[in-house]
């Protein structure tokens, strides 16, 4: 999978076992966000922006 924001290749299983499904889902993405997936780094960045720079997770592997 390629990150929609930065173009980085990252693993995605597109199911309940995917790494992203282990992350909080209570932070909405901006309305202008695309429909593709984000890599762990870009997803963390979006979460921090939405939550006022408060880290969501220390382990994004």
Phi and psi restraints in degrees (range 20) as a CNS / XPLOR table:
assign (resid 1 and name C) (resid 2 and name N)
       (resid 2 and name CA) (resid 2 and name C) 1.0 -113.5 20.0 2
assign (resid 2 and name N) (resid 2 and name CA)
       (resid 2 and name C) (resid 3 and name N) 1.0 131.9 20.0 2
assign (resid 2 and name C) (resid 3 and name N)
       (resid 3 and name CA) (resid 3 and name C) 1.0 -63.6 20.0 2
assign (resid 3 and name N) (resid 3 and name CA)
       (resid 3 and name C) (resid 4 and name N) 1.0 129.8 20.0 2
assign (resid 3 and name C) (resid 4 and name N)
       (resid 4 and name CA) (resid 4 and name C) 1.0 -64.9 20.0 2
assign (resid 4 and name N) (resid 4 and name CA)
       (resid 4 and name C) (resid 5 and name N) 1.0 -28.7 20.0 2
assign (resid 4 and name C) (resid 5 and name N)
       (resid 5 and name CA) (resid 5 and name C) 1.0 -88.6 20.0 2
assign (resid 5 and name N) (resid 5 and name CA)
       (resid 5 and name C) (resid 6 and name N) 1.0 -47.1 20.0 2
assign (resid 5 and name C) (resid 6 and name N)
       (resid 6 and name CA) (resid 6 and name C) 1.0 -113.5 20.0 2
assign (resid 6 and name N) (resid 6 and name CA)
       (resid 6 and name C) (resid 7 and name N) 1.0 -11.4 20.0 2
assign (resid 6 and name C) (resid 7 and name N)
       (resid 7 and name CA) (resid 7 and name C) 1.0 85.2 20.0 2
assign (resid 7 and name N) (resid 7 and name CA)
       (resid 7 and name C) (resid 8 and name N) 1.0 2.5 20.0 2
assign (resid 7 and name C) (resid 8 and name N)
       (resid 8 and name CA) (resid 8 and name C) 1.0 -68.8 20.0 2
assign (resid 8 and name N) (resid 8 and name CA)
       (resid 8 and name C) (resid 9 and name N) 1.0 137.3 20.0 2
assign (resid 8 and name C) (resid 9 and name N)
       (resid 9 and name CA) (resid 9 and name C) 1.0 -78.7 20.0 2
assign (resid 9 and name N) (resid 9 and name CA)
       (resid 9 and name C) (resid 10 and name N) 1.0 137.7 20.0 2
assign (resid 9 and name C) (resid 10 and name N)
       (resid 10 and name CA) (resid 10 and name C) 1.0 -150.9 20.0 2
assign (resid 10 and name N) (resid 10 and name CA)
       (resid 10 and name C) (resid 11 and name N) 1.0 157.4 20.0 2
assign (resid 10 and name C) (resid 11 and name N)
       (resid 11 and name CA) (resid 11 and name C) 1.0 -74.7 20.0 2
assign (resid 11 and name N) (resid 11 and name CA)
       (resid 11 and name C) (resid 12 and name N) 1.0 140.7 20.0 2
assign (resid 11 and name C) (resid 12 and name N)
       (resid 12 and name CA) (resid 12 and name C) 1.0 -147.1 20.0 2
assign (resid 12 and name N) (resid 12 and name CA)
       (resid 12 and name C) (resid 13 and name N) 1.0 126.7 20.0 2
assign (resid 12 and name C) (resid 13 and name N)
       (resid 13 and name CA) (resid 13 and name C) 1.0 -98.5 20.0 2
assign (resid 13 and name N) (resid 13 and name CA)
       (resid 13 and name C) (resid 14 and name N) 1.0 -6.2 20.0 2
assign (resid 13 and name C) (resid 14 and name N)
       (resid 14 and name CA) (resid 14 and name C) 1.0 51.5 20.0 2
assign (resid 14 and name N) (resid 14 and name CA)
       (resid 14 and name C) (resid 15 and name N) 1.0 37.4 20.0 2
assign (resid 14 and name C) (resid 15 and name N)
       (resid 15 and name CA) (resid 15 and name C) 1.0 -150.9 20.0 2
assign (resid 15 and name N) (resid 15 and name CA)
       (resid 15 and name C) (resid 16 and name N) 1.0 -171.7 20.0 2
assign (resid 15 and name C) (resid 16 and name N)
       (resid 16 and name CA) (resid 16 and name C) 1.0 -64.9 20.0 2
assign (resid 16 and name N) (resid 16 and name CA)
       (resid 16 and name C) (resid 17 and name N) 1.0 -16.2 20.0 2
assign (resid 16 and name C) (resid 17 and name N)
       (resid 17 and name CA) (resid 17 and name C) 1.0 -87.8 20.0 2
assign (resid 17 and name N) (resid 17 and name CA)
       (resid 17 and name C) (resid 18 and name N) 1.0 -7.1 20.0 2
assign (resid 17 and name C) (resid 18 and name N)
       (resid 18 and name CA) (resid 18 and name C) 1.0 -62.8 20.0 2
assign (resid 18 and name N) (resid 18 and name CA)
       (resid 18 and name C) (resid 19 and name N) 1.0 146.8 20.0 2
assign (resid 18 and name C) (resid 19 and name N)
       (resid 19 and name CA) (resid 19 and name C) 1.0 -54.4 20.0 2
assign (resid 19 and name N) (resid 19 and name CA)
       (resid 19 and name C) (resid 20 and name N) 1.0 -35.7 20.0 2
assign (resid 19 and name C) (resid 20 and name N)
       (resid 20 and name CA) (resid 20 and name C) 1.0 -69.5 20.0 2
assign (resid 20 and name N) (resid 20 and name CA)
       (resid 20 and name C) (resid 21 and name N) 1.0 -23.2 20.0 2
assign (resid 20 and name C) (resid 21 and name N)
       (resid 21 and name CA) (resid 21 and name C) 1.0 -72.1 20.0 2
assign (resid 21 and name N) (resid 21 and name CA)
       (resid 21 and name C) (resid 22 and name N) 1.0 -12.8 20.0 2
assign (resid 21 and name C) (resid 22 and name N)
       (resid 22 and name CA) (resid 22 and name C) 1.0 -89.1 20.0 2
assign (resid 22 and name N) (resid 22 and name CA)
       (resid 22 and name C) (resid 23 and name N) 1.0 -2.2 20.0 2
assign (resid 22 and name C) (resid 23 and name N)
       (resid 23 and name CA) (resid 23 and name C) 1.0 -96.8 20.0 2
assign (resid 23 and name N) (resid 23 and name CA)
       (resid 23 and name C) (resid 24 and name N) 1.0 157.2 20.0 2
assign (resid 23 and name C) (resid 24 and name N)
       (resid 24 and name CA) (resid 24 and name C) 1.0 -58.5 20.0 2
assign (resid 24 and name N) (resid 24 and name CA)
       (resid 24 and name C) (resid 25 and name N) 1.0 142.3 20.0 2
assign (resid 24 and name C) (resid 25 and name N)
       (resid 25 and name CA) (resid 25 and name C) 1.0 -114.8 20.0 2
assign (resid 25 and name N) (resid 25 and name CA)
       (resid 25 and name C) (resid 26 and name N) 1.0 18.7 20.0 2
assign (resid 25 and name C) (resid 26 and name N)
       (resid 26 and name CA) (resid 26 and name C) 1.0 -95.8 20.0 2
assign (resid 26 and name N) (resid 26 and name CA)
       (resid 26 and name C) (resid 27 and name N) 1.0 3.4 20.0 2
assign (resid 26 and name C) (resid 27 and name N)
       (resid 27 and name CA) (resid 27 and name C) 1.0 -106.8 20.0 2
assign (resid 27 and name N) (resid 27 and name CA)
       (resid 27 and name C) (resid 28 and name N) 1.0 113.4 20.0 2
assign (resid 27 and name C) (resid 28 and name N)
       (resid 28 and name CA) (resid 28 and name C) 1.0 -71.6 20.0 2
assign (resid 28 and name N) (resid 28 and name CA)
       (resid 28 and name C) (resid 29 and name N) 1.0 144.7 20.0 2
assign (resid 28 and name C) (resid 29 and name N)
       (resid 29 and name CA) (resid 29 and name C) 1.0 -83.0 20.0 2
assign (resid 29 and name N) (resid 29 and name CA)
       (resid 29 and name C) (resid 30 and name N) 1.0 153.9 20.0 2
assign (resid 29 and name C) (resid 30 and name N)
       (resid 30 and name CA) (resid 30 and name C) 1.0 -58.4 20.0 2
assign (resid 30 and name N) (resid 30 and name CA)
       (resid 30 and name C) (resid 31 and name N) 1.0 152.2 20.0 2
assign (resid 30 and name C) (resid 31 and name N)
       (resid 31 and name CA) (resid 31 and name C) 1.0 -60.1 20.0 2
assign (resid 31 and name N) (resid 31 and name CA)
       (resid 31 and name C) (resid 32 and name N) 1.0 -28.0 20.0 2
assign (resid 31 and name C) (resid 32 and name N)
       (resid 32 and name CA) (resid 32 and name C) 1.0 -87.4 20.0 2
assign (resid 32 and name N) (resid 32 and name CA)
       (resid 32 and name C) (resid 33 and name N) 1.0 4.6 20.0 2
assign (resid 32 and name C) (resid 33 and name N)
       (resid 33 and name CA) (resid 33 and name C) 1.0 -66.7 20.0 2
assign (resid 33 and name N) (resid 33 and name CA)
       (resid 33 and name C) (resid 34 and name N) 1.0 143.9 20.0 2
assign (resid 33 and name C) (resid 34 and name N)
       (resid 34 and name CA) (resid 34 and name C) 1.0 -71.1 20.0 2
assign (resid 34 and name N) (resid 34 and name CA)
       (resid 34 and name C) (resid 35 and name N) 1.0 -175.6 20.0 2
assign (resid 34 and name C) (resid 35 and name N)
       (resid 35 and name CA) (resid 35 and name C) 1.0 -99.5 20.0 2
assign (resid 35 and name N) (resid 35 and name CA)
       (resid 35 and name C) (resid 36 and name N) 1.0 -3.5 20.0 2
assign (resid 35 and name C) (resid 36 and name N)
       (resid 36 and name CA) (resid 36 and name C) 1.0 -83.5 20.0 2
assign (resid 36 and name N) (resid 36 and name CA)
       (resid 36 and name C) (resid 37 and name N) 1.0 -179.5 20.0 2
assign (resid 36 and name C) (resid 37 and name N)
       (resid 37 and name CA) (resid 37 and name C) 1.0 -88.6 20.0 2
assign (resid 37 and name N) (resid 37 and name CA)
       (resid 37 and name C) (resid 38 and name N) 1.0 158.7 20.0 2
assign (resid 37 and name C) (resid 38 and name N)
       (resid 38 and name CA) (resid 38 and name C) 1.0 -113.8 20.0 2
assign (resid 38 and name N) (resid 38 and name CA)
       (resid 38 and name C) (resid 39 and name N) 1.0 146.9 20.0 2
assign (resid 38 and name C) (resid 39 and name N)
       (resid 39 and name CA) (resid 39 and name C) 1.0 -70.2 20.0 2
assign (resid 39 and name N) (resid 39 and name CA)
       (resid 39 and name C) (resid 40 and name N) 1.0 167.0 20.0 2
assign (resid 39 and name C) (resid 40 and name N)
       (resid 40 and name CA) (resid 40 and name C) 1.0 -54.5 20.0 2
assign (resid 40 and name N) (resid 40 and name CA)
       (resid 40 and name C) (resid 41 and name N) 1.0 -42.1 20.0 2
assign (resid 40 and name C) (resid 41 and name N)
       (resid 41 and name CA) (resid 41 and name C) 1.0 -66.3 20.0 2
assign (resid 41 and name N) (resid 41 and name CA)
       (resid 41 and name C) (resid 42 and name N) 1.0 -44.0 20.0 2
assign (resid 41 and name C) (resid 42 and name N)
       (resid 42 and name CA) (resid 42 and name C) 1.0 -70.5 20.0 2
assign (resid 42 and name N) (resid 42 and name CA)
       (resid 42 and name C) (resid 43 and name N) 1.0 -35.4 20.0 2
assign (resid 42 and name C) (resid 43 and name N)
       (resid 43 and name CA) (resid 43 and name C) 1.0 -65.8 20.0 2
assign (resid 43 and name N) (resid 43 and name CA)
       (resid 43 and name C) (resid 44 and name N) 1.0 -42.1 20.0 2
assign (resid 43 and name C) (resid 44 and name N)
       (resid 44 and name CA) (resid 44 and name C) 1.0 -61.0 20.0 2
assign (resid 44 and name N) (resid 44 and name CA)
       (resid 44 and name C) (resid 45 and name N) 1.0 -42.8 20.0 2
assign (resid 44 and name C) (resid 45 and name N)
       (resid 45 and name CA) (resid 45 and name C) 1.0 -60.2 20.0 2
assign (resid 45 and name N) (resid 45 and name CA)
       (resid 45 and name C) (resid 46 and name N) 1.0 -44.9 20.0 2
assign (resid 45 and name C) (resid 46 and name N)
       (resid 46 and name CA) (resid 46 and name C) 1.0 -63.2 20.0 2
assign (resid 46 and name N) (resid 46 and name CA)
       (resid 46 and name C) (resid 47 and name N) 1.0 -43.2 20.0 2
assign (resid 46 and name C) (resid 47 and name N)
       (resid 47 and name CA) (resid 47 and name C) 1.0 -60.3 20.0 2
assign (resid 47 and name N) (resid 47 and name CA)
       (resid 47 and name C) (resid 48 and name N) 1.0 -45.7 20.0 2
assign (resid 47 and name C) (resid 48 and name N)
       (resid 48 and name CA) (resid 48 and name C) 1.0 -62.1 20.0 2
assign (resid 48 and name N) (resid 48 and name CA)
       (resid 48 and name C) (resid 49 and name N) 1.0 -40.6 20.0 2
assign (resid 48 and name C) (resid 49 and name N)
       (resid 49 and name CA) (resid 49 and name C) 1.0 -62.7 20.0 2
assign (resid 49 and name N) (resid 49 and name CA)
       (resid 49 and name C) (resid 50 and name N) 1.0 -42.7 20.0 2
assign (resid 49 and name C) (resid 50 and name N)
       (resid 50 and name CA) (resid 50 and name C) 1.0 -70.8 20.0 2
assign (resid 50 and name N) (resid 50 and name CA)
       (resid 50 and name C) (resid 51 and name N) 1.0 -29.4 20.0 2
assign (resid 50 and name C) (resid 51 and name N)
       (resid 51 and name CA) (resid 51 and name C) 1.0 -106.1 20.0 2
assign (resid 51 and name N) (resid 51 and name CA)
       (resid 51 and name C) (resid 52 and name N) 1.0 21.1 20.0 2
assign (resid 51 and name C) (resid 52 and name N)
       (resid 52 and name CA) (resid 52 and name C) 1.0 69.7 20.0 2
assign (resid 52 and name N) (resid 52 and name CA)
       (resid 52 and name C) (resid 53 and name N) 1.0 40.6 20.0 2
assign (resid 52 and name C) (resid 53 and name N)
       (resid 53 and name CA) (resid 53 and name C) 1.0 70.3 20.0 2
assign (resid 53 and name N) (resid 53 and name CA)
       (resid 53 and name C) (resid 54 and name N) 1.0 16.2 20.0 2
assign (resid 53 and name C) (resid 54 and name N)
       (resid 54 and name CA) (resid 54 and name C) 1.0 -86.6 20.0 2
assign (resid 54 and name N) (resid 54 and name CA)
       (resid 54 and name C) (resid 55 and name N) 1.0 119.0 20.0 2
assign (resid 54 and name C) (resid 55 and name N)
       (resid 55 and name CA) (resid 55 and name C) 1.0 -58.2 20.0 2
assign (resid 55 and name N) (resid 55 and name CA)
       (resid 55 and name C) (resid 56 and name N) 1.0 138.0 20.0 2
assign (resid 55 and name C) (resid 56 and name N)
       (resid 56 and name CA) (resid 56 and name C) 1.0 -88.7 20.0 2
assign (resid 56 and name N) (resid 56 and name CA)
       (resid 56 and name C) (resid 57 and name N) 1.0 -38.4 20.0 2
assign (resid 56 and name C) (resid 57 and name N)
       (resid 57 and name CA) (resid 57 and name C) 1.0 -149.5 20.0 2
assign (resid 57 and name N) (resid 57 and name CA)
       (resid 57 and name C) (resid 58 and name N) 1.0 144.3 20.0 2
assign (resid 57 and name C) (resid 58 and name N)
       (resid 58 and name CA) (resid 58 and name C) 1.0 -93.6 20.0 2
assign (resid 58 and name N) (resid 58 and name CA)
       (resid 58 and name C) (resid 59 and name N) 1.0 -12.2 20.0 2
assign (resid 58 and name C) (resid 59 and name N)
       (resid 59 and name CA) (resid 59 and name C) 1.0 -123.2 20.0 2
assign (resid 59 and name N) (resid 59 and name CA)
       (resid 59 and name C) (resid 60 and name N) 1.0 99.8 20.0 2
assign (resid 59 and name C) (resid 60 and name N)
       (resid 60 and name CA) (resid 60 and name C) 1.0 -108.8 20.0 2
assign (resid 60 and name N) (resid 60 and name CA)
       (resid 60 and name C) (resid 61 and name N) 1.0 24.3 20.0 2
